[in-house]
Amino acid sequence: MKFFIDTANLDQIREAQDLGVLDGVTTNPSLMAKEGISGDEKVINHYKAICEIVDGDVSAEVIATDYENMIKEGEALAALDDKIVVKVPMIKDGIKAIKYFSKKGIKTNCTLVFSAGQALLAAKAGATYVSPFIGRLDDISVDGLGLIEEIRLIYDNYGFTTQILAASVRNSSHILGCAKIGADVMTGPLSAILALLKHPLTDSGLATFLADHAKAAGK
């Protein structure tokens, strides 16, 4: 399973990259705003900076919600770097845009997916990635991981090559759940990735080893 980090914070992206397990980055307008990035030129330069840090795909979201402007924005984003994946919302014009981009060889990420039917449409249109938001479903007492399982079954039934990118991942349990089900990618905060490192027996075991070493060295 690929690990993407869901942020526009360059320091966090560098830390994840330095860890050696980062496969890509996802961003959205909310994450850009959180970092104080606004205005077309600043946003474009920020995407370029992210692409300089990471080796894998970088999802960059269009702002437009109509077909013509999605195409215009998406082509401009794709021209920035070969790593750019054009992130398109799950709406009617979004599906049309994904089909267009697919024919042009431009990678896409269909975002704001909350049902298996939406994921099926995205795959039919040729999306590179589909992003079901599991954390937001959990927030309304719907089983987010269950949706990943449904999509996995449908895609496997028909050999769709669209990758399931589990989004809105909140914690390490989400990550492990996605891995068990067979999600192709997960994207979440750095904190969720780092939480996989932690176990109390690891901490206590290391403390014991170091204490024993110190005693032996003092003899």
C-alpha positions, -999 to +999 in steps of 0.1 A: +000+000+000+013+034-009+016+061+018+006+097+007+006+126+031-024+149+031-010+184+037+004+215+021+029+220+049+064+217+034+081+209+067+057+179+073+062+168+037+100+169+041+098+150+074+077+123+058+100+121+028+130+118+051+113+089+069+117+069+037+081+056+033+065+085+015+050+077-020+032+110-027+012+140-015-024+151-017-036+187-012-068+206-015-079+243-013-086+239+025-051+227+031-036+254+010-056+280+029-044+265+062-009+273+052-018+308+042-013+301+005-036+321-017-035+337-051-028+318-084+009+325-085+015+315-049-005+283-053+014+274-085+048+280-068+037+260-038+029+230-060+063+233-077+080+234-042+061+202-032+072+185-065+108+193-057+106+175-024+088+143-033+094+115-058+058+104-063+025+118-074+012+151-061-025+157-063-034+193-072-071+202-071-090+223-096-112+251-082-137+252-112-169+233-111-178+235-148-163+213-175-146+240-196-128+256-167-119+223-152-101+214-184-084+248-185-072+246-149-063+209-151-042+212-182-023+242-166-017+221-135-005+191-154+019+212-173+037+222-141+054+188-135+050+152-146+043+143-109+011+164-109-022+145-107-053+166-114-078+164-086-114+166-098-146+166-077-172+139-081-198+158-100-212+154-135-188+178-152-160+163-131-167+128-146-167+144-181-134+161-173-118+129-160-127+112-193-111+140-213-080+139-191-078+102-194-078+104-232-050+130-230-029+109-208-032+132-178-034+116-144-065+123-123-078+119-088-115+118-084-122+134-050-151+137-026-163+102-031-188+088-006-204+058-023-195+028-044-217+041-072-196+072-074-164+051-074-177+030-102-184+060-124-149+074-117-133+041-128-155+039-159-143+074-168-107+063-165-096+080-132-061+072-121-072+074-084-105+075-066-106+091-032-133+078-008-134+100+023-135+074+051-131+097+081-159+120+070-182+089+067-172+078+102-181+113+114-218+106+104-218+071+118-213+054+084-186+027+080-159+043+060-138+011+058-168-007+046-170+016+016-133+007+008-142-029+009-172-024-015-151-005-040-123-031-038-148-059-046-163-040-076-129-030-090-116-066-087-148-080-103-141-060-135-104-055-135-105-017-132-070-002-129-082+029-110-064+029-077-083+032-044-069+061-025-084+060+010-087+097+020-097+115+052-076+089+071-075+101+107-054+076+126-032+045+125-062+022+129-076+036+097-043+029+080-042-007+091-078-012+082-072+000+047-041-022+044-062-053+054-089-045+029-065-039+001-066-001-005-040+008-030-031+041-013-039+058+019-035+096+025-035+111+059-017+134+083+019+129+093+007+121+129-012+090+117+019+077+099+042+083+128+017+066+152+025+033+134+059+035+150+046+034+185+041+005+208+047+005+246+066-028+245+090-014+220+097+015+243+101-006+274+122-032+256+145-005+243+148+010+277+158-024+292+184-031+265+200+003+270+200-001+308+216-035+306+242-022+282+250+007+306+254-018+335+277-040+315+298-011+303+302+001+338+318-031+351 
